[in-house]
Amino acid sequence: MQPLALFDLDNTLVDRQSTLADWVAIFLVRHGLPGAFKSWLYELLADRATPAHFAEVRDRFGIAEPVDTLWNGYCTDIASTVACPPEVLTGLEELRTSGWRIGVATNGATDIQQAKLRATGIFDRVDAVCISEETGARKPGVAMFQEAVRRCGGAHDGVGMWVVGDDPVNDMAGAREAGFLTVWIDRGRSWPEELPPPDHQVRDARAAIDLLVAIGPVGRAA
C-alpha cells in the first residue's frame, strides 16, 4: 500500500496569520473603521472564520451590508491574497511522484477552505481534501483523520501514515490518537512540555516534505 501524508492547511501549507492580518487592515479602511479595532477583529477570526463571526462584526460596527455579502467578500479577498510558497507546491508534486498519496485535512468552513485550496494550486496537487464543515467531524477527533484516509483511497492500517501540521493538539495529538506518525511545523515555537513530543519537528512545510521524501515510499519512521 502507498504511504499517505495528510497535511493541515492553515499555517502549514499557507500562512493564514499574515494573510488575515493584511485583510483586517484592508477591511477597516474599506469600512471607515478606526485602527483601534484591529486587534479585536483579528482575535475574533484568528482561530477560525464563519458567517456567524461576520454577523458579530456587522452588529459591532453597524455595517449595513448583509452578513452573506460580508462573508462572501471575505472569502473572495482571502482567496485572492493567500499563497502557497512555490517550493511547497513543487514539493507536493515531488512527494506524489516518489510514491506517496497526499491529502489535506483541515478544520474550517467549506467555501473559504475550498477557495484557498483552489486559488493557491494546492487542490490540483493532492489526492483528496477533507474539510470539517462538510464532513461533520473536526480535528483532533479521530473521525476526521479516518475520513481523510478513506477519501485518499486507503484503509486505516497505521502503516506508512503521517500527519503534517502546526497545531500541537488538533494536528499532532489528534493524529497520534488516530494512529499516525507526526511531523510538527514549529514556526519558531517551542513544543508544549505537557504533551508527548511529535515524531519529527521541522521549521516549515518544505522541510516536512523533504523529510518524507527522504523516508521514502515505505513511509516508515526513520
Rosetta blueprint (number, residue, H / E / L):
1 M L
2 Q L
3 P L
4 L E
5 A E
6 L E
7 F E
8 D L
9 L L
10 D E
11 N L
12 T L
13 L L
14 V E
15 D L
16 R H
17 Q H
18 S H
19 T H
20 L H
21 A H
22 D H
23 W H
24 V H
25 A H
26 I H
27 F H
28 L H
29 V H
30 R H
31 H L
32 G L
33 L L
34 P L
35 G H
36 A H
37 F H
38 K H
39 S H
40 W H
41 L H
42 Y H
43 E H
44 L H
45 L H
46 A H
47 D L
48 R L
49 A L
50 T L
51 P H
52 A H
53 H H
54 F H
55 A H
56 E H
57 V H
58 R H
59 D H
60 R H
61 F H
62 G L
63 I L
64 A L
65 E L
66 P L
67 V H
68 D H
69 T H
70 L H
71 W H
72 N H
73 G H
74 Y H
75 C H
76 T H
77 D H
78 I H
79 A H
80 S H
81 T H
82 V L
83 A L
84 C L
85 P L
86 P H
87 E H
88 V H
89 L H
90 T H
91 G H
92 L H
93 E H
94 E H
95 L H
96 R H
97 T H
98 S L
99 G L
100 W L
101 R E
102 I E
103 G E
104 V E
105 A E
106 T E
107 N L
108 G L
109 A L
110 T H
111 D H
112 I H
113 Q H
114 Q H
115 A H
116 K H
117 L H
118 R H
119 A H
120 T H
121 G L
122 I L
123 F H
124 D H
125 R H
126 V L
127 D L
128 A E
129 V E
130 C E
131 I E
132 S H
133 E H
134 E H
135 T H
136 G L
137 A L
138 R L
139 K L
140 P L
141 G L
142 V H
143 A H
144 M H
145 F H
146 Q H
147 E H
148 A H
149 V H
150 R H
151 R H
152 C L
153 G L
154 G L
155 A L
156 H L
157 D L
158 G L
159 V L
160 G L
161 M E
162 W E
163 V E
164 V E
165 G E
166 D L
167 D L
168 P H
169 V H
170 N H
171 D H
172 M H
173 A H
174 G H
175 A H
176 R H
177 E H
178 A L
179 G L
180 F L
181 L E
182 T E
183 V E
184 W E
185 I E
186 D L
187 R L
188 G L
189 R L
190 S L
191 W L
192 P L
193 E L
194 E L
195 L L
196 P L
197 P L
198 P L
199 D L
200 H E
201 Q E
202 V E
203 R L
204 D L
205 A H
206 R H
207 A H
208 A H
209 I H
210 D H
211 L H
212 L H
213 V H
214 A H
215 I H
216 G L
217 P L
218 V L
219 G L
220 R L
221 A L
222 A L
